[in-house]
Amino acid sequence: MVARALHRQGLGLTLAGRREDALRALAGTLPGTNIRRVDFTEAKSGDALEGVRVVVNCAGPSSDGALAVVDAAIRARAHYIDVTGERSFVHRLHGTRDAAAASAGVIVAPGFAGKGALGDWATSLIVERKRHGERGIRPRVSIAYAHTSEGFVRPSAASALSAASEGFLRMRETTSAPLRRAFKFPSPFGHGDALRVPGVEDLSVHRHVDAEHVHTYISIDPGRAFNALWVAAILASVPLMSVLAGAMRSNSGRSALRAGPDPVLGGPPSFAVSVEVSDPLETTSISIVAPDAYTVTSEILALGVERLLDVPAGLAGVLAPAQIVPAEDGLRALEERRALLVLTPRNPQR
């Protein structure tokens, strides 16, 4: 989907991956597209990214080898952008690759996905419009994503294992934010509970907003009866997370993950975002609804690549989505492409 979105923009593409047969099959549907067989290990070589202006990484889990791709991009003086949702990986990028990218004059842009960029942009949009923080009070940010159970993004087995090892729920974090809280999501969703999870927005928003804290949540089927069942099942399994992670590392666990159903694309919208920015004086909310998480992610990446091909002089380093594409510009462009709908912020609660 990402390759097709980029091809529609008329960009010259080289598809890279481990399986040459799969690369050829996709390239055959995209006239003018080249292929290059490469994997994470080979990306360390000096010529792996020769002639490349932007590297778009859709492979995962990022913690297993994406740093090699980032380093190869920096050496080749190519911009890097990906769809990662792994907070630990993004934290490592900020801490260890920011200076190298800035020195090379390139941008490293992690988290350009439905879960990542949309929360970052929506937060930035609220802060810019409502001028939160100008009174000397640091705002608090809550970002919640909703999926229908039919449209839930089924991660690869490796990505699921990575999430399990990091911890699905940040139980050890000392914070005033609740593990479970209710959000009002736009139609076709409704009011439902969401659970706090590790999110890349916890890091990206702090790059451009002086927030007191940023917390990320996820909800399945808010407004449906299944929502309560899902929340209860996850909370009940928290004490067993280490056991579940071990089970998923087994051969049978990997097979079960691979055999899971693919998300249903098409039909009613299956993905939404609800963002709240608050301080002691007011709370402002904004909602976004999209056809599905995959479609909006492919368009977000295409938009990011377009900006990286025409990046302003002096902009470099490991950056958040809103630092690369201004929130208003990004959301408006995605609306024009019919990839999402931004709903008017509700009246602030004073």
N, C-alpha and C positions, 0 to 999 in steps of 0.2 A: 504493500500500500504506500509506503514511503517512496519507493522507487517510482511508482506510477504518478504520485503527486509531484515529484520533482521533474519527471519527464513532461508532464502537462505544462510546466513552466518554461519548457524549451531549454533546459539545462543539459549540458553534456555530462553523461554519467558513466562511471565505471563501477560495475557490481563486483564486490570482493567477498569471498567466503571460502569455506573449506571444501564444499561439494561443487565440482565443476559442472556436473550434470544439472544441478538445480540452477546454477548461475546461467547456463546456456538456455534453459527452458524459459526463465524470466526474461533474459535479454532478447529472446526471439519475439517477445510480444512488445518490445520497446525499441523501435527502429533507431539505429545509430548508437545503441548502448554497447559499451565494451565490457569485458569481464577480466578479472584477475584473481587467480586462485591464491588465497593467503589465509593464514590463521593468526591467532594472537602471538604465537612464538615467532613466526616469520615476520611479523610487523616490526620486530626489533632490528631487522636488517636495514641498511642504509638506503636501499632503493625501493623498499616496499611501497612508499607513497610518492615516488617520483612523479612530478608533474601534476600533483593533486593540489587544489586550492582549498577545498573544504572536505573534511572527513566526517561522515555521518555514521555513527556507530549504533546499530540496532541490536547487537549481540549482547548476551548476558550469561551468567551474572557478571556485573562489572568488576566485582572484587576478585574474580578469578583471572583477569588478564587485561582489563581495559586500560590499566596504567601503561602497558606496553604500547597500546595504540596511541594514547595521549602523548607519550614520549616521542614516538615516531613522528606524530604530527608536528610537535614542537620543533624537532630536528629538521623536518622538511619545510618549516615555516608555513604550515597549513593550519587553518582554523579547525577546531574540533567541536562537534556537537553530538549529544546523545539523548537517549530516552530513559536513562537510569532513574530508578526510584530508591536506590540504596543510599541511605543517609551516611553510613560509615564511609562509603567510597567518596561521596561528595566532600565530606569533612576532610578526608585525606588529600583530595585535590586542592582544596583551599589552603591546606597547611604546607603542602610540599611541591606544588606545581605552579602556584600563582606567580612567583618571581621569575621562573624560567619562561613561562608563556609571555609575560610582560617584556622580558629582555629580548625575546624572539620577535616581538611585535605581533603576536597572534592571540586569538581569543579561544579559551576553553569554556564551552557552554554546556554544562551537564543539566539534566532534568528538563529538557525541552519536550515535555509530553503533557497529555491531558492532566494527569496527576503530577503537578510540578509547576509548569508554566502558568496554568490557569489560576491557581491559587496565588502565585507570585504577582501576576498582572492584576488580578482583582483587588488584592491588598493595596498595591501601588495606586490603582485608580481611586479607591476610597480615600486614601491618605492625601492624594493630590487635590481631590474635590472638596473634602471636608476639612482639610488643613489640620488633621489630628497631629498632635505634638507641638503645635505652635504656641500653646499655652504653657509649655514647659513640662507637660505631663506625657510620659511615654505611653503610647497606646498598647493595648493587648489585642492579639490577633488569634482568631480561631478559624481554621479552614477545614471544611467537611466535604468529602466526596461521596456521592451516592451512585450505586449501580443497581440495575435490576438483576435478579438472580440469573435470568436468561442471558443478559449481556455482560456478566462479570468477566473481567479479563482473566483468562486462565494462563498463569505464568508457565514458563518452561519448568521442567523438573529441577534443573540446576538453579534457576532463580528462586524457586520455592524453598529449596534447601538453604540457599543463602539467607533468605528472610527468616527461616526458622533458627538458623545459627545466630543471627543478630538479635532475635527476639521480636516476635510479632507485636507484643505490647510492652511498652517501656515501664515495666512494673517497678524497677529500681530507681527511677528518676524521682527526685524530691521536688515536687511542684504542687502548686495550689490547683492546677487544672484537674478536673475530674477525669477518671478513666472512661467513664460513660456519661454522655449527656445528650440531650435532645436538640434537634435542629429542624427548622422548617425548610423543606426543599421545594423547588418549583414543580409544577405539573409536568409530567404525569406522576410525579412522586407526591409525597405528603409529609406530615409530621412523623418523625421517627427517631429512634436512638442511634447513635454512632459511637464507635470505640476509638480511643486515642491510639495512634500508631506512629512509628518513626517516619518522618517525612523530610524530603529534601528541602521543603519550604522553611523548615525550622532554621536552616542555614541561609538559604538564598534571600529571604525577606530581610534578614538582618544586614545584608550587604548594602541596602538602600533605604531602609526604614529603621529608625532608632526605636525599636519596639521593646517593651518590657519583656514580653515573651511571645512566641509563636507556637501554636499547637495544631497538629494535624489529626483529623479524624476520618474514618471511613464507615459507611453504612450500606447495608444490603437491603433492598426492598423497603425503604421507609414509606410508611403509609399502608403497608400490607401486613397481614398477620404473620408472615414469615419473618419479618424484622425482629420481633420479640424472640422467636425461636432461635434465630441466628445469634443474637446477642447472648442469650442464655447459654448456648452451646459453647461459644468462644470463652465466656467468662468461666464456665465450669472446667474448661480444659487448660486454663492458665497454669495451675499447679503441675500439669503433666506436659508442659511445653517441651521440656528437655527430652522426655520419653518419646513424644511425637516426632521431634527432630531426628532422634535416632532411628525411629521406624521409617521415616522418609528417606534416610540415607541407605536403607537396605535395598536390595534388588527388587523385592516385591513392592516396596514403597515407590521406587522410581517408575516401575511399570504402571502402577495405579495412577500416578500423576500424568504420565504420558497418555493413558487411556481416557482421561477425563474429557467431557464434551467440550467442543469449541463454542465460544460465545455466539449467540444469535445476532447477526447483523441485519439491518433493515427493520422496517416496522416502526413502532412508536419509539421515541427517544429512550435511551437506556443509560444515560450518564448525565450527572448534574453536579454542580458545585455551589456551595453556600459559604460565604465568607462574612465574618463579623469583625469589625474593628471598633474597639471601645476604649473609653477613658472614663474617669469618674463623672463626667458631665453628659456624655452621650454615647450611644451605640449606633453604628451605621452598618447596614447589611447590603450585600449585592448577591444576586444569583445568576448562574449560567446554566443553560441546558444544551446538550449536544446529542446528535443522533446516536453515537456510541463512542467509547473511549479510543478505539482504534482509528476511526475516521478523523476525529479531531486531532489526535496525536500526529497522524501523517501530515495534516495541513499545518500544524504548529511547526513541525520540523521543516517543511518546505518554506514557510515564512522565515524561519530562523536562518536557513541557508541563503535565501535571497538577501537578507540583511548582512550576513557575513561576507558575501561577495561584493558588497558596497559599503563596508564598514567605515565610519568616520575616522580620520587620522588621529592617532594617539590613543585609541580605545584598544586595550589589550589586557591580558590576565585571565584569571578564572572569574567569570562574571555570572550574575543572575540574569534570568530572562528579561526582567524589566530594565536592566542596565544596557541591554543590547537592542531590544525592541521596546520603545515606550509603550506603556500599558494601553493607552487610548488608541494608538496606531495599531497595535497587535490585535486587540479585540475587535476593532472596527474592520480590519482586513479579514478576519475570520468570519465575521458576520456577512461580509460581502461575498465570501466563498460558500456561504450557507453551511459552514461547519459548526456553528453554534448560534445561540441567541442570548444576548446579555439583557437581563431584566432590569428595569429602573430600580435603583436603590430604594428600599422602603424608607418611610419617614423616620428620622432619628428618634430614638427613645431618650428622653432627657430625665 
